[in-house]
């Protein structure tokens, strides 16, 4: 049983020019109040890039989109939730292609212009009669207003408690306005990146070449969605797509405008990654881990990941316990070479460990800071190296166990 939905926090970012969206409950989910098919349509051909799961067991839509991106000429993305279309063999492949064809027909385009994303229960075939009816119905409701954006975002969700959106304005269009970017994501469990276990869709009205789109998306996801873990479990359906339709005018971005797009993309992806950790199933804390002083970024990532995936660290934070020993020992088994005598640990700004020894601190004061704040900050410095990383995770509570013990398989 999915947890009750909570409202989206903050203003809804504007939809970039040239896009229309919608979402509708069609019967794929048992909860009739939750949308389960979403449609995103560009009024002109768009460039698309994609980054996908590295799990050797991957869903049919992942294979379908991976074969098509990066590229140009894309008009739509259809997303279903409630059914992952994973581990469904050749039938799953046929159903994915049928979803693209049905969408293309509904929006007056061609099958090769559509990408597909699915999320939900693994190992069940899609009820294609329901999907067919649903795609046609959603296509008749496309719009660009805030309500349509929210319905489309809710159509991504499975056990999430709320939609996840982020947006940025950047650069300067030929008319002197700013380009717009909107990101939509889902994810609450089975979050163990490479790529992160989630769905993400980034839309922009800027023009960009397929090569730049793929390069920048890969870089942004590596430092955002690949730096979030709820339970360390890599899924079969991980997909992040970037669609750039150029509706704001101008040639493909170069120079300062391209740099501005990269900054906006990084901020959007980072905001969505944090939202995924913050919405981790049963979570009472989002944990931000900042590693500095490593030999390189990958060493920093391995240390952060070891801490993020430790159930002992996660349960300590759930209990507001400043148990520095669990954090330090996780860093020590990460498989990274560093001098333990140089390691410094701070939690919420309180120094707990330095020069191979604990530092005197008021445990109750640190515990209070954990208990009273949604975010817990763990900072570790390993030495003088240039390697740094920011990593997000969530705490581990009894509610996580309940949700996943009760999840339908």
URCORDA-V486511 format. One line per field, one symbol per residue. ss: DSSP state (a for helix, b for strand, c for the rest). psi: psi as a letter, one per 20 degrees, with the letter a starting at -180 (. if undefined). burial: I if it has 9 or more other ideal C-beta (glycine too) atoms within 8 Angstrom, else O. A space follows every 10 residues. Layout:
ss->???
psi->???
burial->???
This chain:
ss->cccccccccc ccccccccbb bbbbcccccc ccccccbbbb bbbbbbbbbb bbccccccca aaaaaaaacc bbbbbbbbbb bbbcccccaa aaaaaaaaaa aaaaaaaccc aaabbbbbbb bccccccaaa aaaaaaaaac ccbccaaaaa aaaacccccc cccbbbbbbb ccccccccbb bbbbbbcccc cbccccccbb bbbbccccca aaaaaaaaaa aaccaaabbc ccccccccbb bbbbcccccc ccccaaaaaa aaaaaaaaaa aaaaaaaacc cccccbbbbb bbbbccaaaa aaaaaaaaac aaaaaaaacc cccaaaaaaa aaccccccca aacbbbbccb bbbbccbbcc ccaaaaaaaa acccbbbbbb bcccbbbbbb bbbbcccaaa aaaaaaccc
psi->pqrqqqqpor qpqqpqqiqq rrqqpijhqh oiipqipqpp pqjrpqqqqq prqjphoqrg hghghhhiqq arjphqpppq ripilqljbh ghghhghhgg ggggghjlaq hijpqpqqqb pqjqqpnhgg ggggghgghi jprjrhghgh hghhihqejq iqqoqqqqqr aprhjiaqqq pppprqphrl onqmrqnrpq ppqqjqqqqh ghggghgggg hhjfhjkppg jjopaijppp qppoijiirr rpqrchhhhh gggggggghg ghghhgghjp pjqiqppppo prjrhrhhgg ghgghgghio hggghghhjk omnhhhgghg hhjikpproh iipppqpkip phpqljqqqp roghggghhg hiphppoopp pibjripqqp qqarrorhhg ggghhipp.
burial->OOOOIOOIOO OIIOIIOIII IIIIIIOIIO OOOIIIIIII IIOIIIIIII IIIOIOOIII IIIIIIOIII IOOIIIIIII IIIIIIIIOO OIIOIIIIII IIIIOIIOOO OOIIIIIIII IIOOOIIOOI IIIIIIIIIO IIIOOOOIII IIIIIIIIII IIIIIIIIOI IOIOOOOOII IIIIIIIIII IIIOIIIIII IIIIIIIIOI OIIIOIIIII IOIIIIIIII IIIIIIIIII IIIIIIIIOI OOIOOOIIOI IIIIIIIIII IIIIIIIIII IIIOIIIIII IIIIIIIOII IIIIIIIIII OIIIIIIIOI OIIIOIIIOI IOOIOIOIOO OIIIIIIIOI IIIOOOOOOO IOOOIIIIII OOIOOIIIII IIIOIOIIII IIIIIIIOOI IIIIOOOOO
